[in-house]
Amino acid sequence: MDSRNFLITGVSSGFGRAFSRAALAAGHHVVGTVRSADAAAAFEADTGGQALQLDVTDFDAIGPAVAGVEAELGHIDVLVNNAGYGHEGTLEETSLDALRRQFDVNVFGAVAMMKAVLPGMRQRRAGHIVNVTSMGGFITMPGITAYCGSKFALEGISEALAKEVAAFNVKVTALAPGSFRTDWAGRSMVRTPRAIPDYDAVFDPIRAARQAKDGKQAGDPDKAAAALLKLVASEDPPLRLLLGTDALGLVRDKLETVQAEITAWEDLTRSTDFV
């Protein structure tokens, strides 16, 4: 693959840092977003990449920041919307402010980045947008309702956008990891305090299992980064790419369950048409 210009959000740790290292090692140019000057210095010292201090929830700053990158590099070939975090909490216990914050980062920040790079990609008739979603954008589990909602939203936006820009040779892929050894379930996760004992039976075992598994997940971020490079090198990349055996199994189970439910209720579904 020829050298490309990558813009990757959220490169302070986890997938973002792994993606950046892999792209740089392959000879690409990487601009990575971080939220502080200290994080910028650490990223540049660790990887040799170029840091851009930008909070993806500062929507007014995104357009000028991306324009500055384009002016310096000439164009952006690949946008990787990686910035995001997990929110743990049942829906009833989660405040609307916490829900808005989850969507601001995981959805609206990603959308603002896409809107900023699309004019250049559309005019050049080239580009690839990779939105890091999650298996939680297709399957769900209790206790991460806000997170799943945000990732479902980003999956839907990715799928519709792909149809809007296909004629311009702009590719869109939803990259959906399963459980990986990142900080997602550790220090990066925001947790709503428990307040309603009725949810203890369904929620507590899931929280305990997640905490016990943290740091022991099967997914290797460096191998995810290698998969990303293969993805963007493809002439015909998929709309959706799952990462991890757990994601593959859980999504396949969900598809079977949905198909069975559709079939079971097919008669009632069809009964609503004019005859």
C-alpha positions as a printed NumPy array, in Angstrom:
array([[  0.   ,   0.   ,   0.   ],
       [  1.291,   3.472,  -0.899],
       [  1.952,   5.869,   1.957],
       [ -1.269,   7.462,   3.168],
       [ -2.27 ,  10.256,   5.518],
       [ -4.179,   8.958,   8.536],
       [ -6.197,  11.08 ,  10.948],
       [ -6.925,   9.001,  14.046],
       [ -8.924,  10.264,  17.011],
       [ -8.225,   9.233,  20.586],
       [ -4.607,   8.086,  20.353],
       [ -3.585,   8.47 ,  23.992],
       [ -3.958,   4.74 ,  24.652],
       [ -5.71 ,   1.546,  23.601],
       [ -6.746,   1.021,  20.01 ],
       [ -5.817,   4.557,  18.982],
       [ -2.227,   4.158,  20.115],
       [ -1.955,   0.674,  18.574],
       [ -3.455,   1.865,  15.271],
       [ -1.013,   4.781,  15.167],
       [  2.062,   2.67 ,  15.843],
       [  1.111,   0.145,  13.168],
       [  0.378,   2.788,  10.545],
       [  3.615,   4.633,  11.264],
       [  5.609,   1.399,  11.154],
       [  4.09 ,   0.682,   7.732],
       [  5.339,   4.022,   6.425],
       [  2.158,   6.082,   6.682],
       [  1.81 ,   9.589,   8.108],
       [ -0.344,   9.763,  11.24 ],
       [ -1.989,  12.744,  12.868],
       [ -3.55 ,  11.658,  16.149],
       [ -5.92 ,  13.648,  18.331],
       [ -5.393,  14.01 ,  22.072],
       [ -7.068,  16.248,  24.617],
       [ -4.094,  17.754,  26.456],
       [ -0.641,  19.136,  25.827],
       [  0.893,  16.451,  28.041],
       [ -0.84 ,  13.707,  26.061],
       [  0.351,  15.313,  22.823],
       [  3.959,  15.315,  23.984],
       [  3.689,  11.708,  25.178],
       [  2.19 ,  10.546,  21.887],
       [  4.863,  12.198,  19.769],
       [  7.685,  10.937,  21.996],
       [  6.324,   7.395,  22.051],
       [  5.349,   6.965,  18.406],
       [  6.952,   9.677,  16.31 ],
       [  3.509,  10.586,  15.023],
       [  2.057,  14.074,  14.847],
       [ -0.266,  15.062,  17.669],
       [ -3.281,  17.333,  17.268],
       [ -4.75 ,  18.704,  20.485],
       [ -8.49 ,  18.413,  19.956],
       [-11.48 ,  17.338,  22.037],
       [-14.017,  15.679,  19.73 ],
       [-16.858,  17.211,  21.758],
       [-15.588,  20.723,  20.909],
       [-17.647,  20.639,  17.737],
       [-16.831,  24.202,  16.666],
       [-13.103,  23.459,  16.788],
       [-13.222,  20.333,  14.627],
       [-13.727,  21.981,  11.238],
       [-10.824,  24.437,  11.562],
       [ -8.578,  21.727,  13.029],
       [ -9.226,  19.347,  10.143],
       [ -8.788,  22.162,   7.63 ],
       [ -5.398,  22.863,   9.179],
       [ -4.355,  19.224,   8.803],
       [ -5.498,  19.208,   5.169],
       [ -3.62 ,  22.437,   4.454],
       [ -0.438,  20.953,   5.901],
       [ -0.657,  17.46 ,   4.398],
       [ -2.584,  18.192,   1.212],
       [ -5.363,  15.746,   2.005],
       [ -6.575,  13.08 ,   4.432],
       [ -6.76 ,   9.554,   3.04 ],
       [ -8.092,   7.704,   6.08 ],
       [-10.132,   8.957,   9.024],
       [-10.286,   6.543,  11.957],
       [-12.961,   7.617,  14.423],
       [-11.611,   5.828,  17.469],
       [-12.257,   8.293,  20.309],
       [-14.884,   6.985,  22.687],
       [-15.485,   5.468,  26.088],
       [-17.73 ,   3.003,  27.847],
       [-20.481,   3.98 ,  30.262],
       [-21.668,   1.381,  32.741],
       [-25.073,   1.721,  34.366],
       [-28.657,   0.576,  33.996],
       [-30.928,   2.902,  32.061],
       [-33.042,   3.815,  35.084],
       [-29.977,   4.7  ,  37.133],
       [-28.275,   6.685,  34.354],
       [-28.915,  10.433,  34.233],
       [-29.835,  12.153,  30.995],
       [-26.693,  14.271,  31.318],
       [-24.571,  11.106,  31.418],
       [-26.436,   9.748,  28.399],
       [-25.868,  12.983,  26.47 ],
       [-22.157,  12.9  ,  27.296],
       [-21.931,   9.331,  26.018],
       [-23.565,  10.306,  22.723],
       [-21.55 ,  13.532,  22.444],
       [-18.291,  11.578,  22.483],
       [-19.243,   8.313,  20.798],
       [-21.674,   9.64 ,  18.171],
       [-21.713,  13.389,  17.639],
       [-17.939,  13.742,  17.894],
       [-17.519,  11.039,  15.255],
       [-20.152,  12.651,  13.046],
       [-18.481,  16.053,  13.329],
       [-15.166,  14.501,  12.261],
       [-16.838,  12.803,   9.288],
       [-18.503,  16.023,   8.195],
       [-15.141,  17.784,   8.354],
       [-13.272,  15.299,   6.122],
       [-16.069,  14.485,   3.676],
       [-15.794,  17.591,   1.454],
       [-12.16 ,  16.851,   0.678],
       [-12.743,  13.133,   0.161],
       [-15.778,  13.774,  -2.023],
       [-13.967,  16.3  ,  -4.191],
       [-10.954,  14.009,  -4.583],
       [-13.221,  10.995,  -5.202],
       [-11.132,   9.035,  -2.729],
       [-11.002,   8.293,   0.97 ],
       [-11.884,   5.806,   3.665],
       [-13.749,   6.498,   6.896],
       [-13.363,   3.834,   9.583],
       [-15.713,   4.195,  12.536],
       [-14.708,   2.111,  15.531],
       [-18.008,   0.834,  16.854],
       [-18.239,  -2.356,  18.919],
       [-19.901,  -5.725,  19.036],
       [-22.069,  -3.701,  21.44 ],
       [-23.348,  -1.872,  18.37 ],
       [-25.066,  -5.084,  17.275],
       [-25.536,  -7.193,  20.404],
       [-26.503,  -5.866,  23.817],
       [-26.118,  -6.716,  27.466],
       [-27.705,  -5.182,  30.54 ],
       [-25.747,  -2.528,  32.337],
       [-24.17 ,  -0.776,  29.343],
       [-27.373,   0.576,  27.847],
       [-26.059,   4.045,  27.003],
       [-22.926,   2.598,  25.427],
       [-24.842,   0.116,  23.284],
       [-27.249,   2.847,  22.227],
       [-24.377,   5.067,  21.114],
       [-22.679,   2.292,  19.172],
       [-25.944,   1.18 ,  17.536],
       [-26.355,   4.793,  16.407],
       [-22.843,   4.933,  14.947],
       [-23.399,   1.621,  13.15 ],
       [-26.574,   2.957,  11.532],
       [-24.949,   6.247,  10.567],
       [-22.005,   4.374,   9.045],
       [-24.26 ,   2.123,   6.99 ],
       [-26.39 ,   4.957,   5.632],
       [-23.372,   7.177,   4.939],
       [-21.709,   4.382,   2.98 ],
       [-24.67 ,   4.419,   0.578],
       [-24.587,   8.214,   0.283],
       [-20.901,   8.423,  -0.671],
       [-20.395,   5.188,  -2.638],
       [-20.665,   7.048,  -5.959],
       [-17.758,   9.286,  -4.887],
       [-15.433,   6.321,  -4.254],
       [-15.417,   7.112,  -0.542],
       [-15.47 ,   3.972,   1.564],
       [-17.05 ,   3.628,   5.01 ],
       [-16.426,   0.742,   7.393],
       [-17.796,   0.094,  10.87 ],
       [-14.996,  -1.682,  12.733],
       [-16.618,  -3.656,  15.552],
       [-14.267,  -5.127,  18.166],
       [-15.186,  -7.626,  20.819],
       [-13.31 ,  -7.749,  24.128],
       [ -9.723,  -6.521,  23.82 ],
       [ -6.979,  -5.756,  26.317],
       [ -7.473,  -1.998,  26.371],
       [ -8.512,   0.357,  29.168],
       [-12.163,   0.27 ,  28.064],
       [-13.346,  -1.801,  31.032],
       [-10.799,  -0.305,  33.416],
       [ -9.795,   3.279,  34.072],
       [-11.535,   4.584,  30.941],
       [-14.996,   3.383,  31.893],
       [-17.45 ,   5.774,  33.535],
       [-19.644,   4.036,  36.086],
       [-22.994,   5.288,  37.35 ],
       [-23.345,   4.733,  41.108],
       [-25.761,   1.955,  42.004],
       [-29.01 ,   3.126,  43.596],
       [-31.805,   0.607,  42.887],
       [-31.418,  -2.826,  44.55 ],
       [-33.991,  -4.404,  42.237],
       [-31.306,  -4.493,  39.526],
       [-28.685,  -6.243,  41.656],
       [-29.502,  -9.74 ,  40.417],
       [-29.1  ,  -8.908,  36.738],
       [-26.377,  -6.284,  36.993],
       [-23.947,  -7.34 ,  39.717],
       [-22.804, -10.626,  38.105],
       [-22.131,  -8.846,  34.799],
       [-20.107,  -6.1  ,  36.487],
       [-18.147,  -8.683,  38.484],
       [-17.41 , -10.756,  35.376],
       [-16.28 ,  -7.67 ,  33.428],
       [-13.949,  -6.571,  36.198],
       [-12.538, -10.079,  36.621],
       [-11.826, -10.331,  32.895],
       [-10.21 ,  -6.902,  32.597],
       [ -6.631,  -7.349,  31.405],
       [ -7.284, -10.952,  30.432],
       [ -9.42 , -10.408,  27.336],
       [ -8.623, -12.537,  24.296],
       [ -8.306,  -9.609,  21.907],
       [ -4.83 ,  -8.252,  21.091],
       [ -4.851,  -4.511,  20.153],
       [ -1.726,  -4.937,  18.009],
       [ -3.452,  -7.611,  15.947],
       [ -6.473,  -5.316,  15.637],
       [ -4.098,  -2.676,  14.269],
       [ -2.735,  -5.142,  11.715],
       [ -6.314,  -5.903,  10.685],
       [ -7.011,  -2.181,  10.249],
       [ -4.098,  -1.859,   7.82 ],
       [ -5.35 ,  -4.817,   5.791],
       [ -8.821,  -3.253,   5.79 ],
       [ -7.726,   0.127,   4.425],
       [ -5.464,  -1.542,   1.853],
       [ -8.419,  -3.417,   0.365],
       [ -9.895,  -2.141,  -2.882],
       [-13.301,  -3.43 ,  -1.798],
       [-13.465,  -3.07 ,   1.994],
       [-16.488,  -4.39 ,   3.905],
       [-19.153,  -2.149,   5.361],
       [-18.741,  -3.935,   8.681],
       [-15.766,  -5.849,  10.052],
       [-15.948,  -7.736,  13.337],
       [-12.759,  -8.151,  15.35 ],
       [-12.399, -11.085,  17.725],
       [-13.808, -14.581,  18.062],
       [-16.179, -13.49 ,  20.83 ],
       [-17.698, -10.791,  18.616],
       [-18.095, -13.291,  15.789],
       [-19.911, -15.818,  17.968],
       [-22.179, -13.34 ,  19.731],
       [-23.194, -11.562,  16.528],
       [-23.952, -14.856,  14.785],
       [-26.09 , -15.907,  17.764],
       [-27.952, -12.595,  17.604],
       [-28.638, -12.999,  13.882],
       [-30.067, -16.474,  14.465],
       [-32.261, -15.184,  17.298],
       [-33.551, -12.282,  15.196],
       [-34.314, -14.564,  12.263],
       [-36.214, -16.994,  14.499],
       [-38.251, -14.184,  16.066],
       [-39.113, -12.687,  12.668],
       [-40.32 , -16.076,  11.467],
       [-42.344, -16.733,  14.628],
       [-44.2  , -13.431,  14.273],
       [-44.382, -13.304,  10.483],
       [-48.156, -13.742,  10.262],
       [-48.823, -10.794,  12.569],
       [-46.251,  -8.724,  10.688],
       [-47.986,  -9.365,   7.381],
       [-51.454,  -8.731,   8.856],
       [-50.922,  -4.954,   8.923],
       [-50.941,  -4.44 ,   5.124],
       [-53.929,  -3.173,   3.161],
       [-55.559,  -6.144,   1.422]])
